[in-house]
Amino acid sequence: MTIAADTGDRELELEARYRTGQTYFAIGDFRKALELLSRCVERGGRESSQPSILFTSWAHSWLALTLSNLGRFEDARAHAQEALQIAEGADHPFTLAEALAGAGSVSLAQGDLERAFEALERARALIVQWHLQPWAVFARLGYAHVLSARPVEARRLLGDVIEGASTMSAMGVSRAMQLGWLSEAYLIEGLLDEAHAHAQEAVSLARRHGERHHEAWCLRLLGQIVSHRDPVDFEQAEGYYREALSLADMLGARPLAAHCHLHLGELLQRMGRQAPAHEHLGTATRMYREMDMRTWLIRAEIGLREPG
């Protein structure tokens, strides 16, 4: 076998492993995605051809996304930074935009909005300059505005994404999550009917495509929406939260599980069930502290200080 043929075979193997890791990520099997993408990063780091270098950057980005969903944010940030360094060295605008989207996503998941906006706005500038596909970055920018309580800008960006993007957008933002993030924008505006309709559609779509993490995320969102209604259907809201928590625990999705414990604790407090409320809030507090998710940690600690 010639050196060129051997190199080509290694690149095909690297790409196959990378694509399979993406597939496992999409269905929420983060442990399998972690295994494959870690091997991809290790193998790609030993290659020197341009395609292999780019695949290695992409694999680092997806590994960062995977680790952030598992709550391993220190490792996630390290891989996001490695992806950025490789992309900058390769002088490849698409790869750099993808690496910035990954870094922004890790910061969003941990609740570091300042760092998330910095990475995503830099990615947006690249997209405009080089006329790249914008949807992954626009979707994340939209959700950053949701978390910043700026629903009008969030709905504008996410509406554009949903209208223009394909069924599976780049960097792991599926149509189900696009709809879920748009639903949350409606929720913080108090537009509960619109929020509920989009969240239900998101859950149905996630189930149809076998996206278990996205399904759990949107079930939690349905619990939030029901919790905001007057009167509140406490039993239904609790059911949504517990179903989401069960899925999150099964997937090892610790940030999502912590959010479920937080919302369950807050709901149970409103129901007057102080003992189980404090148990869930205590679990959320511990998990947020372990993952250094300070924005939500403050909220959970406030809940714990409520009189029992």
C-alpha positions as CSV (number, residue, x, y, z in Angstrom):
1,M,0.0,0.0,0.0
2,T,1.4,3.4,-0.9
3,I,1.8,6.1,1.7
4,A,-0.9,8.2,0.1
5,A,-3.3,5.3,0.1
6,D,-2.5,4.5,3.7
7,T,-3.0,8.2,4.7
8,G,-6.4,8.2,2.9
9,D,-7.5,5.1,4.8
10,R,-6.6,6.6,8.1
11,E,-8.5,9.8,7.2
12,L,-11.6,7.7,6.3
13,E,-11.3,5.8,9.6
14,L,-11.0,9.1,11.5
15,E,-14.0,10.5,9.7
16,A,-16.1,7.4,10.3
17,R,-15.3,7.4,14.0
18,Y,-16.1,11.2,14.2
19,R,-19.4,10.7,12.4
20,T,-20.4,7.8,14.6
21,G,-19.6,9.9,17.7
22,Q,-21.8,12.6,16.4
23,T,-24.6,10.1,16.0
24,Y,-24.3,8.8,19.6
25,F,-24.3,12.4,20.8
26,A,-27.5,13.2,18.9
27,I,-29.4,10.3,20.6
28,G,-28.1,11.3,24.0
29,D,-25.7,8.3,24.5
30,F,-23.0,10.6,25.8
31,R,-20.9,7.8,27.3
32,K,-20.5,6.1,23.9
33,A,-20.0,9.5,22.2
34,L,-17.3,10.2,24.8
35,E,-15.5,6.9,24.0
36,L,-15.5,7.4,20.3
37,L,-14.7,11.1,20.2
38,S,-11.9,10.6,22.7
39,R,-10.3,7.9,20.4
40,C,-10.9,10.2,17.4
41,V,-9.0,13.0,19.2
42,E,-6.2,10.7,20.2
43,R,-5.8,9.3,16.7
44,G,-6.2,12.6,14.9
45,G,-3.5,14.2,17.1
46,R,-1.0,11.8,15.5
47,E,-1.9,12.8,11.9
48,S,-0.4,15.7,10.0
49,S,-2.5,16.0,6.9
50,Q,-4.9,19.0,6.5
51,P,-8.1,16.9,6.5
52,S,-7.0,15.0,9.6
53,I,-6.1,18.3,11.4
54,L,-9.6,19.7,10.7
55,F,-11.3,16.6,11.8
56,T,-9.3,16.7,15.0
57,S,-10.5,20.2,15.7
58,W,-14.1,19.2,15.0
59,A,-13.7,16.1,17.2
60,H,-12.4,18.3,20.1
61,S,-15.4,20.5,19.7
62,W,-17.9,17.7,19.9
63,L,-16.0,16.1,22.7
64,A,-16.3,19.4,24.6
65,L,-20.1,19.4,23.9
66,T,-20.3,15.8,25.2
67,L,-18.3,16.5,28.3
68,S,-20.4,19.6,29.1
69,N,-23.6,17.5,28.9
70,L,-22.0,15.1,31.4
71,G,-21.2,18.0,33.7
72,R,-17.4,17.7,33.2
73,F,-16.9,21.4,32.5
74,E,-13.2,21.7,33.2
75,D,-12.4,19.0,30.7
76,A,-15.0,20.4,28.3
77,R,-13.3,23.8,28.4
78,A,-9.9,22.3,27.8
79,H,-11.1,20.5,24.7
80,A,-12.9,23.6,23.4
81,Q,-9.7,25.5,23.8
82,E,-7.8,22.8,22.0
83,A,-10.3,23.0,19.1
84,L,-9.8,26.7,18.9
85,Q,-6.0,26.5,18.9
86,I,-6.1,23.9,16.1
87,A,-8.6,25.9,14.0
88,E,-6.6,29.2,14.4
89,G,-3.4,27.4,13.4
90,A,-5.1,25.8,10.3
91,D,-6.5,29.2,9.2
92,H,-9.8,27.6,8.2
93,P,-12.8,30.0,8.8
94,F,-15.5,27.2,9.0
95,T,-13.5,25.2,11.5
96,L,-12.8,28.3,13.6
97,A,-16.5,29.2,13.6
98,E,-17.4,25.7,14.6
99,A,-14.8,25.7,17.4
100,L,-16.2,29.1,18.6
101,A,-19.7,27.7,18.6
102,G,-18.5,24.7,20.6
103,A,-16.8,27.0,23.1
104,G,-19.9,29.2,23.4
105,S,-22.1,26.1,24.0
106,V,-19.9,24.9,26.9
107,S,-20.1,28.4,28.5
108,L,-23.9,28.5,28.0
109,A,-24.3,25.1,29.6
110,Q,-22.3,26.2,32.6
111,G,-24.1,29.5,32.8
112,D,-21.1,31.8,32.0
113,L,-23.0,34.1,29.7
114,E,-20.3,36.7,29.3
115,R,-17.9,34.1,27.9
116,A,-20.6,32.6,25.8
117,F,-21.5,35.9,24.1
118,E,-17.8,36.6,23.5
119,A,-17.3,33.4,21.6
120,L,-20.6,33.4,19.8
121,E,-20.3,37.0,18.6
122,R,-16.8,36.3,17.3
123,A,-18.3,33.3,15.5
124,R,-21.1,35.5,14.1
125,A,-18.5,38.0,12.7
126,L,-16.7,35.1,10.9
127,I,-20.0,33.8,9.5
128,V,-20.8,37.3,8.0
129,Q,-17.3,37.8,6.7
130,W,-17.1,34.4,5.0
131,H,-20.8,33.7,4.2
132,L,-20.9,30.5,6.2
133,Q,-23.9,28.5,7.4
134,P,-25.1,30.5,10.4
135,W,-27.7,28.3,12.1
136,A,-25.7,26.7,14.8
137,V,-24.3,30.0,16.0
138,F,-27.6,31.9,15.6
139,A,-29.4,29.2,17.6
140,R,-26.9,29.4,20.5
141,L,-27.0,33.2,20.4
142,G,-30.8,33.0,20.6
143,Y,-30.5,30.8,23.7
144,A,-27.9,33.1,25.2
145,H,-30.5,35.9,25.0
146,V,-33.1,33.6,26.6
147,L,-30.8,33.0,29.6
148,S,-30.1,36.8,29.7
149,A,-33.9,37.4,29.8
150,R,-34.0,39.2,26.5
151,P,-36.9,37.3,24.8
152,V,-37.6,39.6,21.9
153,E,-34.0,39.2,20.4
154,A,-34.1,35.5,21.3
155,R,-37.3,34.9,19.4
156,R,-36.0,36.8,16.4
157,L,-32.9,34.8,16.2
158,L,-34.5,31.4,17.0
159,G,-37.4,32.1,14.6
160,D,-34.9,32.7,11.8
161,V,-33.1,29.5,12.6
162,I,-36.3,27.4,12.7
163,E,-37.4,28.9,9.4
164,G,-34.1,28.5,7.6
165,A,-32.2,25.6,9.1
166,S,-32.4,22.0,8.1
167,T,-33.8,19.3,10.4
168,M,-30.4,18.7,12.1
169,S,-28.4,21.9,12.3
170,A,-24.7,21.9,12.9
171,M,-23.0,21.3,16.2
172,G,-25.7,19.3,17.8
173,V,-28.6,21.8,17.8
174,S,-31.4,19.6,16.5
175,R,-34.8,21.0,15.5
176,A,-36.2,19.8,18.8
177,M,-33.8,21.9,20.7
178,Q,-34.4,24.9,18.5
179,L,-38.1,24.6,19.2
180,G,-37.4,24.1,22.9
181,W,-35.3,27.2,23.1
182,L,-37.9,29.2,21.3
183,S,-40.5,27.8,23.7
184,E,-38.5,29.1,26.6
185,A,-38.3,32.5,25.1
186,Y,-42.1,32.6,24.9
187,L,-42.2,31.3,28.5
188,I,-40.2,34.2,29.9
189,E,-42.5,36.6,28.1
190,G,-45.5,35.0,29.8
191,L,-46.9,33.7,26.5
192,L,-47.7,30.3,27.9
193,D,-49.9,28.9,25.1
194,E,-47.2,29.6,22.5
195,A,-44.6,28.2,24.8
196,H,-46.6,25.0,25.4
197,A,-47.3,24.4,21.8
198,H,-43.6,24.7,20.8
199,A,-42.5,22.5,23.8
200,Q,-45.0,19.8,22.9
201,E,-43.8,19.8,19.3
202,A,-40.2,19.6,20.5
203,V,-40.9,16.6,22.7
204,S,-42.7,14.8,19.9
205,L,-39.9,15.5,17.4
206,A,-37.2,14.4,19.9
207,R,-39.1,11.1,20.5
208,R,-39.5,10.6,16.8
209,H,-35.8,10.9,16.2
210,G,-34.7,9.1,19.4
211,E,-33.0,12.2,20.9
212,R,-33.4,11.2,24.5
213,H,-31.5,14.1,26.0
214,H,-33.4,16.6,24.0
215,E,-36.6,14.8,25.0
216,A,-35.7,15.1,28.7
217,W,-34.7,18.8,28.3
218,C,-38.1,19.6,26.7
219,L,-40.1,17.5,29.3
220,R,-38.5,19.7,32.0
221,L,-39.5,22.7,30.0
222,L,-43.1,21.5,29.9
223,G,-43.0,21.2,33.7
224,Q,-41.9,24.8,33.9
225,I,-44.7,25.9,31.6
226,V,-47.3,24.0,33.5
227,S,-45.9,25.5,36.8
228,H,-46.5,29.0,35.5
229,R,-50.2,28.5,34.7
230,D,-52.9,29.7,37.0
231,P,-54.1,27.5,38.5
232,V,-51.1,25.2,38.6
233,D,-51.6,21.6,37.8
234,F,-49.1,20.4,40.4
235,E,-49.5,16.7,39.6
236,Q,-48.8,17.2,35.9
237,A,-45.8,19.5,36.5
238,E,-44.3,17.1,39.0
239,G,-44.8,14.2,36.5
240,Y,-43.0,16.1,33.7
241,Y,-40.1,16.9,36.1
242,R,-39.8,13.4,37.3
243,E,-39.9,11.9,33.8
244,A,-37.2,14.4,32.7
245,L,-35.1,13.5,35.8
246,S,-35.3,9.8,35.2
247,L,-34.1,10.2,31.6
248,A,-31.3,12.6,32.7
249,D,-30.1,10.2,35.3
250,M,-30.1,7.3,32.8
251,L,-28.0,9.3,30.4
252,G,-25.6,10.7,33.0
253,A,-26.6,14.2,32.0
254,R,-25.8,15.8,35.3
255,P,-26.4,19.5,34.5
256,L,-29.9,18.6,33.3
257,A,-30.5,16.4,36.3
258,A,-29.5,19.3,38.6
259,H,-32.0,21.5,36.9
260,C,-34.7,18.9,37.4
261,H,-33.9,18.7,41.1
262,L,-34.0,22.5,41.3
263,H,-37.4,22.8,39.7
264,L,-38.9,19.8,41.6
265,G,-37.7,21.4,44.9
266,E,-39.3,24.7,44.0
267,L,-42.5,23.1,42.9
268,L,-42.7,20.9,46.1
269,Q,-42.2,24.0,48.2
270,R,-45.2,25.6,46.6
271,M,-47.1,22.5,47.3
272,G,-46.2,22.7,51.0
273,R,-44.1,19.5,50.9
274,Q,-41.1,21.0,52.6
275,A,-39.1,17.8,53.5
276,P,-38.9,16.4,49.9
277,A,-38.5,20.0,48.6
278,H,-35.4,20.5,50.7
279,E,-34.1,17.1,49.7
280,H,-34.3,18.0,46.0
281,L,-32.9,21.6,46.5
282,G,-30.1,20.2,48.6
283,T,-29.2,17.7,45.8
284,A,-29.3,20.6,43.2
285,T,-27.1,22.7,45.4
286,R,-24.5,20.0,45.8
287,M,-24.5,19.2,42.0
288,Y,-24.3,22.8,41.0
289,R,-21.4,23.4,43.4
290,E,-19.5,20.3,42.1
291,M,-20.0,21.5,38.5
292,D,-19.2,25.1,39.3
293,M,-22.6,26.2,37.8
294,R,-22.8,29.4,39.9
295,T,-25.8,31.1,38.3
296,W,-28.1,28.2,39.3
297,L,-26.3,27.5,42.5
298,I,-27.3,30.9,43.8
299,R,-31.0,30.1,43.0
300,A,-30.9,26.7,44.7
301,E,-29.2,28.1,47.8
302,I,-32.0,30.7,48.0
303,G,-34.6,28.0,47.9
304,L,-32.8,26.1,50.7
305,R,-33.0,29.2,52.9
306,E,-36.8,29.3,52.5
307,P,-38.5,28.5,55.9
308,G,-39.6,24.9,56.2
